[in-house]
Amino acid sequence: MFQPGPSLTFAHARSVTEAGLRAIGAGESEVDFSGVTEVDSTAVAMLLAWQRAARAKGVNLRCTGLPSSLASLARLYGVEELLPA
């Protein structure tokens, strides 16, 4: 299970996105967001990138502990249905 850390913001986008992609590449199929305390719109892009990478490997990505703030951003941008539940 991949845990991205507390901050999913522009300041950490590159390193967190890459860490998630490495985890998915190594076979992880679950992302645990329970430790996330800070998000911005970058978090939506990260999650979509991880979803694309998982689908390319034929894996259904599962997300747990998704912060309500991230779900709200996904709804705002009209991509909520694209996010793994």
QUIMOHU-V723334 format. One record per residue. N is the residue number from 1. PHI is phi in whole degrees, 0 to 359 (none if undefined). Layout:
# QUIMOHU-V723334
n=N phi=PHI
n=N phi=PHI
This chain:
# QUIMOHU-V723334
n=1 phi=none
n=2 phi=268
n=3 phi=241
n=4 phi=287
n=5 phi=102
n=6 phi=283
n=7 phi=239
n=8 phi=247
n=9 phi=233
n=10 phi=307
n=11 phi=299
n=12 phi=244
n=13 phi=304
n=14 phi=298
n=15 phi=292
n=16 phi=289
n=17 phi=299
n=18 phi=297
n=19 phi=297
n=20 phi=295
n=21 phi=296
n=22 phi=296
n=23 phi=298
n=24 phi=295
n=25 phi=298
n=26 phi=273
n=27 phi=110
n=28 phi=293
n=29 phi=233
n=30 phi=228
n=31 phi=244
n=32 phi=257
n=33 phi=265
n=34 phi=298
n=35 phi=266
n=36 phi=281
n=37 phi=241
n=38 phi=219
n=39 phi=225
n=40 phi=220
n=41 phi=299
n=42 phi=300
n=43 phi=298
n=44 phi=296
n=45 phi=298
n=46 phi=300
n=47 phi=296
n=48 phi=294
n=49 phi=296
n=50 phi=294
n=51 phi=298
n=52 phi=299
n=53 phi=296
n=54 phi=295
n=55 phi=298
n=56 phi=297
n=57 phi=269
n=58 phi=78
n=59 phi=249
n=60 phi=271
n=61 phi=285
n=62 phi=244
n=63 phi=243
n=64 phi=235
n=65 phi=65
n=66 phi=298
n=67 phi=296
n=68 phi=299
n=69 phi=295
n=70 phi=288
n=71 phi=298
n=72 phi=296
n=73 phi=297
n=74 phi=298
n=75 phi=296
n=76 phi=303
n=77 phi=272
n=78 phi=74
n=79 phi=240
n=80 phi=305
n=81 phi=291
n=82 phi=275
n=83 phi=280
n=84 phi=290
n=85 phi=259
